[in-house]
Amino acid sequence: MTASVRDMPGPVLVVAAHPDDIEVHCGGTVATLVAQGVAVTCVLCTSGNRGTSDPEMTSEQLGTLREQEQRAAAEVLGVTDIRFLRHDDGDLAFVAPLLREELVRLIREVRPPTIITHDPYPGDGGQDSCSIYPDHLTVGGATFQAAYLCAPGPLFYPEHLRAGLEPFKPSLIYLTMSAHPDFFVDITAQWPVKLRAIQMHRSQGRHTPENDREMERIARENGQRAGVELAEAFRLLRPT
């Protein structure tokens, strides 16, 4: 269905694996939420510190550069609350227990009715192999567990309760990169903002005309499915 960000009550927590994931997959939605006065917290589980083909680049240099790019992109979207967990790019599956605890802590702190994250079951990757990249799947799975299993339960991480962080259960999770989306947000009005934010990720080639055209192609295809000009696509999960 075509829906409004009014169906995404705030505050909203956006959890992504790498710098540029937010802007590419839900930047227009985030910009729309911010423009309507909704508080948005963005969490990057890695700093993308291995995403290069340059053998002269170090992981420390790249992580610093990509965090700078992410902060610039967040500024374009209007997001002021951005968190970096700084796990190694490509290795999230090996730190999943720690990642889950960190996400539970954030959920109990931010107390978001709405979460946006990667789809842990996006499909077979036939149309977009990026959707089954291990970091994306790990983040989606850990966020789902954190939101619906752990954060509401006082016996999960009881040290949080002792620190003053009360249990909390989000109401909705919107999943990006799904092969079977059922919720589309019209981002036509925010398209220039989304594109400008994507272009901040120069280290990933996101500033090129070719990338601009690819981003527009995807947004137009989603828009056709939703009956609007340009859209972003999600799969909606509700708690049981």
ChimeraX commands (.cxc) that place a marker at each C-alpha (Angstrom):
marker #1 position 0.00,0.00,0.00 radius 0.5
marker #1 position 0.98,3.61,-0.41 radius 0.5
marker #1 position 1.20,5.15,3.01 radius 0.5
marker #1 position 2.26,8.27,4.79 radius 0.5
marker #1 position 5.02,8.74,7.32 radius 0.5
marker #1 position 2.11,9.48,9.68 radius 0.5
marker #1 position 2.04,5.68,9.91 radius 0.5
marker #1 position 5.56,5.86,11.38 radius 0.5
marker #1 position 5.09,7.39,14.84 radius 0.5
marker #1 position 8.18,8.86,16.44 radius 0.5
marker #1 position 10.69,8.83,17.77 radius 0.5
marker #1 position 12.05,6.64,14.99 radius 0.5
marker #1 position 15.17,4.49,15.28 radius 0.5
marker #1 position 16.97,3.67,12.02 radius 0.5
marker #1 position 19.49,0.83,12.25 radius 0.5
marker #1 position 21.81,0.19,9.30 radius 0.5
marker #1 position 24.91,-1.86,8.64 radius 0.5
marker #1 position 27.07,0.66,6.77 radius 0.5
marker #1 position 27.36,4.33,5.90 radius 0.5
marker #1 position 25.20,5.02,2.79 radius 0.5
marker #1 position 22.65,2.27,3.60 radius 0.5
marker #1 position 20.27,4.78,5.18 radius 0.5
marker #1 position 20.44,7.35,2.39 radius 0.5
marker #1 position 20.14,4.80,-0.41 radius 0.5
marker #1 position 17.26,2.75,1.02 radius 0.5
marker #1 position 15.25,5.14,3.19 radius 0.5
marker #1 position 16.79,8.61,2.92 radius 0.5
marker #1 position 13.65,10.14,1.46 radius 0.5
marker #1 position 11.53,8.69,4.24 radius 0.5
marker #1 position 13.95,9.96,6.89 radius 0.5
marker #1 position 14.01,13.43,5.33 radius 0.5
marker #1 position 10.20,13.47,5.28 radius 0.5
marker #1 position 10.00,12.43,8.93 radius 0.5
marker #1 position 12.48,15.11,9.99 radius 0.5
marker #1 position 10.66,17.76,7.94 radius 0.5
marker #1 position 7.47,16.90,9.84 radius 0.5
marker #1 position 9.18,17.32,13.19 radius 0.5
marker #1 position 9.67,13.65,14.04 radius 0.5
marker #1 position 12.78,12.81,16.09 radius 0.5
marker #1 position 15.01,10.35,14.22 radius 0.5
marker #1 position 18.03,8.52,15.64 radius 0.5
marker #1 position 20.33,6.82,13.12 radius 0.5
marker #1 position 22.61,3.95,14.14 radius 0.5
marker #1 position 25.49,2.66,12.01 radius 0.5
marker #1 position 26.64,-0.77,13.14 radius 0.5
marker #1 position 29.90,-0.52,11.19 radius 0.5
marker #1 position 31.76,2.46,9.83 radius 0.5
marker #1 position 32.29,0.70,6.50 radius 0.5
marker #1 position 35.99,0.44,7.28 radius 0.5
marker #1 position 36.72,-2.22,4.65 radius 0.5
marker #1 position 34.63,-0.98,1.73 radius 0.5
marker #1 position 37.36,-0.09,-0.75 radius 0.5
marker #1 position 39.43,-1.54,-3.59 radius 0.5
marker #1 position 42.37,0.78,-2.79 radius 0.5
marker #1 position 45.23,-1.31,-1.33 radius 0.5
marker #1 position 46.89,1.86,-0.01 radius 0.5
marker #1 position 43.91,2.71,2.19 radius 0.5
marker #1 position 43.93,1.55,5.82 radius 0.5
marker #1 position 40.80,0.46,7.64 radius 0.5
marker #1 position 41.32,3.27,10.16 radius 0.5
marker #1 position 41.55,5.90,7.43 radius 0.5
marker #1 position 38.53,4.54,5.59 radius 0.5
marker #1 position 36.41,4.25,8.72 radius 0.5
marker #1 position 37.16,7.86,9.60 radius 0.5
marker #1 position 36.40,9.02,6.06 radius 0.5
marker #1 position 33.12,7.14,5.86 radius 0.5
marker #1 position 31.98,8.45,9.23 radius 0.5
marker #1 position 32.66,11.96,7.94 radius 0.5
marker #1 position 30.63,11.20,4.83 radius 0.5
marker #1 position 27.82,9.78,6.96 radius 0.5
marker #1 position 27.72,12.86,9.17 radius 0.5
marker #1 position 27.55,15.05,6.08 radius 0.5
marker #1 position 24.72,12.95,4.67 radius 0.5
marker #1 position 22.85,13.06,7.98 radius 0.5
marker #1 position 23.16,16.84,8.00 radius 0.5
marker #1 position 21.58,16.98,4.55 radius 0.5
marker #1 position 18.66,14.84,5.79 radius 0.5
marker #1 position 18.34,16.96,8.93 radius 0.5
marker #1 position 19.31,14.17,11.35 radius 0.5
marker #1 position 21.24,15.36,14.40 radius 0.5
marker #1 position 21.31,12.16,16.49 radius 0.5
marker #1 position 23.69,9.68,14.87 radius 0.5
marker #1 position 25.46,6.79,16.62 radius 0.5
marker #1 position 28.41,4.68,15.41 radius 0.5
marker #1 position 28.88,1.24,16.97 radius 0.5
marker #1 position 32.17,0.78,15.04 radius 0.5
marker #1 position 32.17,-2.96,14.50 radius 0.5
marker #1 position 34.34,-4.21,11.64 radius 0.5
marker #1 position 32.76,-4.13,8.19 radius 0.5
marker #1 position 31.92,-7.65,7.04 radius 0.5
marker #1 position 32.22,-9.25,10.46 radius 0.5
marker #1 position 28.88,-8.46,12.12 radius 0.5
marker #1 position 27.84,-12.12,12.12 radius 0.5
marker #1 position 30.75,-12.83,14.45 radius 0.5
marker #1 position 29.70,-10.21,17.01 radius 0.5
marker #1 position 25.93,-10.80,16.85 radius 0.5
marker #1 position 25.44,-11.36,20.62 radius 0.5
marker #1 position 27.22,-8.11,21.48 radius 0.5
marker #1 position 25.38,-6.27,18.69 radius 0.5
marker #1 position 22.02,-7.47,20.00 radius 0.5
marker #1 position 22.78,-6.18,23.50 radius 0.5
marker #1 position 23.87,-2.81,22.10 radius 0.5
marker #1 position 20.65,-2.53,20.12 radius 0.5
marker #1 position 18.50,-3.48,23.12 radius 0.5
marker #1 position 20.25,-0.75,25.10 radius 0.5
marker #1 position 19.53,1.79,22.35 radius 0.5
marker #1 position 15.88,0.75,22.09 radius 0.5
marker #1 position 15.42,1.10,25.83 radius 0.5
marker #1 position 17.12,4.49,25.73 radius 0.5
marker #1 position 15.42,5.98,22.64 radius 0.5
marker #1 position 12.07,4.15,23.18 radius 0.5
marker #1 position 11.04,4.24,19.51 radius 0.5
marker #1 position 7.55,3.08,18.49 radius 0.5
marker #1 position 8.96,2.75,14.96 radius 0.5
marker #1 position 12.17,1.09,13.79 radius 0.5
marker #1 position 13.56,1.02,10.24 radius 0.5
marker #1 position 16.18,-1.62,9.46 radius 0.5
marker #1 position 17.29,-4.26,6.95 radius 0.5
marker #1 position 15.04,-7.18,6.12 radius 0.5
marker #1 position 16.59,-10.32,7.69 radius 0.5
marker #1 position 14.60,-12.44,5.20 radius 0.5
marker #1 position 14.68,-10.30,2.05 radius 0.5
marker #1 position 14.35,-13.05,-0.57 radius 0.5
marker #1 position 16.87,-15.00,-2.61 radius 0.5
marker #1 position 18.94,-12.02,-3.74 radius 0.5
marker #1 position 18.15,-12.75,-7.36 radius 0.5
marker #1 position 17.27,-9.14,-8.08 radius 0.5
marker #1 position 19.69,-7.48,-5.66 radius 0.5
marker #1 position 22.55,-9.51,-4.22 radius 0.5
marker #1 position 23.27,-6.62,-1.84 radius 0.5
marker #1 position 20.09,-7.53,0.02 radius 0.5
marker #1 position 21.63,-10.82,1.19 radius 0.5
marker #1 position 25.00,-9.36,2.13 radius 0.5
marker #1 position 25.83,-10.94,5.51 radius 0.5
marker #1 position 26.08,-7.65,7.42 radius 0.5
marker #1 position 22.62,-6.61,6.24 radius 0.5
marker #1 position 21.08,-9.93,7.27 radius 0.5
marker #1 position 22.83,-9.84,10.65 radius 0.5
marker #1 position 21.65,-6.31,11.41 radius 0.5
marker #1 position 18.08,-7.15,10.42 radius 0.5
marker #1 position 18.03,-10.28,12.55 radius 0.5
marker #1 position 19.68,-8.68,15.56 radius 0.5
marker #1 position 17.36,-5.69,15.42 radius 0.5
marker #1 position 14.29,-7.89,15.17 radius 0.5
marker #1 position 15.42,-9.94,18.18 radius 0.5
marker #1 position 16.30,-6.81,20.13 radius 0.5
marker #1 position 12.97,-5.13,19.43 radius 0.5
marker #1 position 10.45,-7.91,19.86 radius 0.5
marker #1 position 12.19,-10.49,22.04 radius 0.5
marker #1 position 14.71,-8.77,24.30 radius 0.5
marker #1 position 13.94,-5.09,24.84 radius 0.5
marker #1 position 10.44,-5.79,26.26 radius 0.5
marker #1 position 11.70,-8.49,28.64 radius 0.5
marker #1 position 13.15,-7.43,32.01 radius 0.5
marker #1 position 15.14,-10.66,32.31 radius 0.5
marker #1 position 17.14,-9.82,29.18 radius 0.5
marker #1 position 20.19,-7.78,30.20 radius 0.5
marker #1 position 19.00,-6.98,33.74 radius 0.5
marker #1 position 21.99,-4.67,34.13 radius 0.5
marker #1 position 20.06,-2.24,31.92 radius 0.5
marker #1 position 17.28,-2.07,34.49 radius 0.5
marker #1 position 19.78,-1.38,37.23 radius 0.5
marker #1 position 21.12,1.47,35.09 radius 0.5
marker #1 position 17.62,2.97,34.80 radius 0.5
marker #1 position 16.72,1.67,31.34 radius 0.5
marker #1 position 13.19,0.28,31.51 radius 0.5
marker #1 position 11.89,-2.47,29.18 radius 0.5
marker #1 position 10.25,-1.21,26.01 radius 0.5
marker #1 position 8.52,-2.84,23.03 radius 0.5
marker #1 position 8.42,-1.03,19.66 radius 0.5
marker #1 position 5.17,-1.17,17.73 radius 0.5
marker #1 position 6.36,-1.37,14.12 radius 0.5
marker #1 position 9.42,-2.41,12.15 radius 0.5
marker #1 position 9.80,-1.25,8.56 radius 0.5
marker #1 position 12.24,-3.42,6.60 radius 0.5
marker #1 position 14.30,-2.18,3.68 radius 0.5
marker #1 position 15.73,-4.18,0.77 radius 0.5
marker #1 position 12.85,-6.67,0.83 radius 0.5
marker #1 position 11.90,-8.68,-2.23 radius 0.5
marker #1 position 8.26,-8.44,-1.11 radius 0.5
marker #1 position 7.54,-4.88,0.05 radius 0.5
marker #1 position 4.02,-3.99,1.11 radius 0.5
marker #1 position 4.44,-0.39,2.27 radius 0.5
marker #1 position 5.55,2.47,0.03 radius 0.5
marker #1 position 6.38,6.04,1.02 radius 0.5
marker #1 position 6.00,8.82,-1.54 radius 0.5
marker #1 position 9.35,10.62,-1.55 radius 0.5
marker #1 position 8.78,12.78,-4.61 radius 0.5
marker #1 position 8.96,16.04,-2.65 radius 0.5
marker #1 position 12.12,14.95,-0.84 radius 0.5
marker #1 position 13.91,13.46,-3.83 radius 0.5
marker #1 position 16.46,16.30,-4.22 radius 0.5
marker #1 position 17.33,15.99,-0.52 radius 0.5
marker #1 position 17.72,12.20,-0.72 radius 0.5
marker #1 position 19.92,12.44,-3.82 radius 0.5
marker #1 position 22.12,15.13,-2.29 radius 0.5
marker #1 position 22.56,13.02,0.84 radius 0.5
marker #1 position 23.52,9.96,-1.22 radius 0.5
marker #1 position 26.10,12.01,-3.07 radius 0.5
marker #1 position 27.95,12.69,0.18 radius 0.5
marker #1 position 29.26,9.10,0.05 radius 0.5
marker #1 position 31.97,9.86,-2.49 radius 0.5
marker #1 position 34.29,7.07,-1.34 radius 0.5
marker #1 position 31.67,4.60,-2.59 radius 0.5
marker #1 position 31.18,6.30,-5.95 radius 0.5
marker #1 position 27.78,7.61,-4.93 radius 0.5
marker #1 position 28.45,11.06,-6.45 radius 0.5
marker #1 position 28.53,9.95,-10.08 radius 0.5
marker #1 position 25.88,10.59,-12.75 radius 0.5
marker #1 position 25.61,6.83,-13.22 radius 0.5
marker #1 position 24.71,6.35,-9.58 radius 0.5
marker #1 position 22.20,9.21,-9.75 radius 0.5
marker #1 position 20.46,7.48,-12.64 radius 0.5
marker #1 position 20.40,4.12,-10.85 radius 0.5
marker #1 position 18.92,5.65,-7.71 radius 0.5
marker #1 position 16.23,7.38,-9.76 radius 0.5
marker #1 position 15.45,4.17,-11.64 radius 0.5
marker #1 position 14.82,2.33,-8.38 radius 0.5
marker #1 position 12.71,5.16,-6.97 radius 0.5
marker #1 position 10.62,5.30,-10.15 radius 0.5
marker #1 position 10.04,1.55,-10.14 radius 0.5
marker #1 position 8.88,1.75,-6.54 radius 0.5
marker #1 position 6.73,4.73,-7.47 radius 0.5
marker #1 position 5.03,2.79,-10.26 radius 0.5
marker #1 position 4.12,0.07,-7.78 radius 0.5
marker #1 position 2.72,2.67,-5.41 radius 0.5
marker #1 position 0.98,4.91,-7.92 radius 0.5
marker #1 position 3.23,7.92,-7.28 radius 0.5
marker #1 position 6.21,9.43,-9.06 radius 0.5
marker #1 position 9.01,8.35,-6.71 radius 0.5
marker #1 position 8.84,6.05,-3.68 radius 0.5
marker #1 position 10.77,4.00,-1.17 radius 0.5
marker #1 position 9.69,0.44,-0.41 radius 0.5
marker #1 position 9.43,-1.42,2.89 radius 0.5
marker #1 position 8.05,-4.63,4.35 radius 0.5
marker #1 position 6.09,-3.97,7.52 radius 0.5
marker #1 position 6.33,-6.16,10.62 radius 0.5
marker #1 position 3.98,-5.78,13.57 radius 0.5
marker #1 position 4.57,-7.30,17.00 radius 0.5
marker #1 position 2.70,-10.44,17.97 radius 0.5
marker link #1:1,2 radius 0.2
marker link #1:2,3 radius 0.2
marker link #1:3,4 radius 0.2
marker link #1:4,5 radius 0.2
marker link #1:5,6 radius 0.2
marker link #1:6,7 radius 0.2
marker link #1:7,8 radius 0.2
marker link #1:8,9 radius 0.2
marker link #1:9,10 radius 0.2
marker link #1:10,11 radius 0.2
marker link #1:11,12 radius 0.2
marker link #1:12,13 radius 0.2
marker link #1:13,14 radius 0.2
marker link #1:14,15 radius 0.2
marker link #1:15,16 radius 0.2
marker link #1:16,17 radius 0.2
marker link #1:17,18 radius 0.2
marker link #1:18,19 radius 0.2
marker link #1:19,20 radius 0.2
marker link #1:20,21 radius 0.2
marker link #1:21,22 radius 0.2
marker link #1:22,23 radius 0.2
marker link #1:23,24 radius 0.2
marker link #1:24,25 radius 0.2
marker link #1:25,26 radius 0.2
marker link #1:26,27 radius 0.2
marker link #1:27,28 radius 0.2
marker link #1:28,29 radius 0.2
marker link #1:29,30 radius 0.2
marker link #1:30,31 radius 0.2
marker link #1:31,32 radius 0.2
marker link #1:32,33 radius 0.2
marker link #1:33,34 radius 0.2
marker link #1:34,35 radius 0.2
marker link #1:35,36 radius 0.2
marker link #1:36,37 radius 0.2
marker link #1:37,38 radius 0.2
marker link #1:38,39 radius 0.2
marker link #1:39,40 radius 0.2
marker link #1:40,41 radius 0.2
marker link #1:41,42 radius 0.2
marker link #1:42,43 radius 0.2
marker link #1:43,44 radius 0.2
marker link #1:44,45 radius 0.2
marker link #1:45,46 radius 0.2
marker link #1:46,47 radius 0.2
marker link #1:47,48 radius 0.2
marker link #1:48,49 radius 0.2
marker link #1:49,50 radius 0.2
marker link #1:50,51 radius 0.2
marker link #1:51,52 radius 0.2
marker link #1:52,53 radius 0.2
marker link #1:53,54 radius 0.2
marker link #1:54,55 radius 0.2
marker link #1:55,56 radius 0.2
marker link #1:56,57 radius 0.2
marker link #1:57,58 radius 0.2
marker link #1:58,59 radius 0.2
marker link #1:59,60 radius 0.2
marker link #1:60,61 radius 0.2
marker link #1:61,62 radius 0.2
marker link #1:62,63 radius 0.2
marker link #1:63,64 radius 0.2
marker link #1:64,65 radius 0.2
marker link #1:65,66 radius 0.2
marker link #1:66,67 radius 0.2
marker link #1:67,68 radius 0.2
marker link #1:68,69 radius 0.2
marker link #1:69,70 radius 0.2
marker link #1:70,71 radius 0.2
marker link #1:71,72 radius 0.2
marker link #1:72,73 radius 0.2
marker link #1:73,74 radius 0.2
marker link #1:74,75 radius 0.2
marker link #1:75,76 radius 0.2
marker link #1:76,77 radius 0.2
marker link #1:77,78 radius 0.2
marker link #1:78,79 radius 0.2
marker link #1:79,80 radius 0.2
marker link #1:80,81 radius 0.2
marker link #1:81,82 radius 0.2
marker link #1:82,83 radius 0.2
marker link #1:83,84 radius 0.2
marker link #1:84,85 radius 0.2
marker link #1:85,86 radius 0.2
marker link #1:86,87 radius 0.2
marker link #1:87,88 radius 0.2
marker link #1:88,89 radius 0.2
marker link #1:89,90 radius 0.2
marker link #1:90,91 radius 0.2
marker link #1:91,92 radius 0.2
marker link #1:92,93 radius 0.2
marker link #1:93,94 radius 0.2
marker link #1:94,95 radius 0.2
marker link #1:95,96 radius 0.2
marker link #1:96,97 radius 0.2
marker link #1:97,98 radius 0.2
marker link #1:98,99 radius 0.2
marker link #1:99,100 radius 0.2
marker link #1:100,101 radius 0.2
marker link #1:101,102 radius 0.2
marker link #1:102,103 radius 0.2
marker link #1:103,104 radius 0.2
marker link #1:104,105 radius 0.2
marker link #1:105,106 radius 0.2
marker link #1:106,107 radius 0.2
marker link #1:107,108 radius 0.2
marker link #1:108,109 radius 0.2
marker link #1:109,110 radius 0.2
marker link #1:110,111 radius 0.2
marker link #1:111,112 radius 0.2
marker link #1:112,113 radius 0.2
marker link #1:113,114 radius 0.2
marker link #1:114,115 radius 0.2
marker link #1:115,116 radius 0.2
marker link #1:116,117 radius 0.2
marker link #1:117,118 radius 0.2
marker link #1:118,119 radius 0.2
marker link #1:119,120 radius 0.2
marker link #1:120,121 radius 0.2
marker link #1:121,122 radius 0.2
marker link #1:122,123 radius 0.2
marker link #1:123,124 radius 0.2
marker link #1:124,125 radius 0.2
marker link #1:125,126 radius 0.2
marker link #1:126,127 radius 0.2
marker link #1:127,128 radius 0.2
marker link #1:128,129 radius 0.2
marker link #1:129,130 radius 0.2
marker link #1:130,131 radius 0.2
marker link #1:131,132 radius 0.2
marker link #1:132,133 radius 0.2
marker link #1:133,134 radius 0.2
marker link #1:134,135 radius 0.2
marker link #1:135,136 radius 0.2
marker link #1:136,137 radius 0.2
marker link #1:137,138 radius 0.2
marker link #1:138,139 radius 0.2
marker link #1:139,140 radius 0.2
marker link #1:140,141 radius 0.2
marker link #1:141,142 radius 0.2
marker link #1:142,143 radius 0.2
marker link #1:143,144 radius 0.2
marker link #1:144,145 radius 0.2
marker link #1:145,146 radius 0.2
marker link #1:146,147 radius 0.2
marker link #1:147,148 radius 0.2
marker link #1:148,149 radius 0.2
marker link #1:149,150 radius 0.2
marker link #1:150,151 radius 0.2
marker link #1:151,152 radius 0.2
marker link #1:152,153 radius 0.2
marker link #1:153,154 radius 0.2
marker link #1:154,155 radius 0.2
marker link #1:155,156 radius 0.2
marker link #1:156,157 radius 0.2
marker link #1:157,158 radius 0.2
marker link #1:158,159 radius 0.2
marker link #1:159,160 radius 0.2
marker link #1:160,161 radius 0.2
marker link #1:161,162 radius 0.2
marker link #1:162,163 radius 0.2
marker link #1:163,164 radius 0.2
marker link #1:164,165 radius 0.2
marker link #1:165,166 radius 0.2
marker link #1:166,167 radius 0.2
marker link #1:167,168 radius 0.2
marker link #1:168,169 radius 0.2
marker link #1:169,170 radius 0.2
marker link #1:170,171 radius 0.2
marker link #1:171,172 radius 0.2
marker link #1:172,173 radius 0.2
marker link #1:173,174 radius 0.2
marker link #1:174,175 radius 0.2
marker link #1:175,176 radius 0.2
marker link #1:176,177 radius 0.2
marker link #1:177,178 radius 0.2
marker link #1:178,179 radius 0.2
marker link #1:179,180 radius 0.2
marker link #1:180,181 radius 0.2
marker link #1:181,182 radius 0.2
marker link #1:182,183 radius 0.2
marker link #1:183,184 radius 0.2
marker link #1:184,185 radius 0.2
marker link #1:185,186 radius 0.2
marker link #1:186,187 radius 0.2
marker link #1:187,188 radius 0.2
marker link #1:188,189 radius 0.2
marker link #1:189,190 radius 0.2
marker link #1:190,191 radius 0.2
marker link #1:191,192 radius 0.2
marker link #1:192,193 radius 0.2
marker link #1:193,194 radius 0.2
marker link #1:194,195 radius 0.2
marker link #1:195,196 radius 0.2
marker link #1:196,197 radius 0.2
marker link #1:197,198 radius 0.2
marker link #1:198,199 radius 0.2
marker link #1:199,200 radius 0.2
marker link #1:200,201 radius 0.2
marker link #1:201,202 radius 0.2
marker link #1:202,203 radius 0.2
marker link #1:203,204 radius 0.2
marker link #1:204,205 radius 0.2
marker link #1:205,206 radius 0.2
marker link #1:206,207 radius 0.2
marker link #1:207,208 radius 0.2
marker link #1:208,209 radius 0.2
marker link #1:209,210 radius 0.2
marker link #1:210,211 radius 0.2
marker link #1:211,212 radius 0.2
marker link #1:212,213 radius 0.2
marker link #1:213,214 radius 0.2
marker link #1:214,215 radius 0.2
marker link #1:215,216 radius 0.2
marker link #1:216,217 radius 0.2
marker link #1:217,218 radius 0.2
marker link #1:218,219 radius 0.2
marker link #1:219,220 radius 0.2
marker link #1:220,221 radius 0.2
marker link #1:221,222 radius 0.2
marker link #1:222,223 radius 0.2
marker link #1:223,224 radius 0.2
marker link #1:224,225 radius 0.2
marker link #1:225,226 radius 0.2
marker link #1:226,227 radius 0.2
marker link #1:227,228 radius 0.2
marker link #1:228,229 radius 0.2
marker link #1:229,230 radius 0.2
marker link #1:230,231 radius 0.2
marker link #1:231,232 radius 0.2
marker link #1:232,233 radius 0.2
marker link #1:233,234 radius 0.2
marker link #1:234,235 radius 0.2
marker link #1:235,236 radius 0.2
marker link #1:236,237 radius 0.2
marker link #1:237,238 radius 0.2
marker link #1:238,239 radius 0.2
marker link #1:239,240 radius 0.2
view
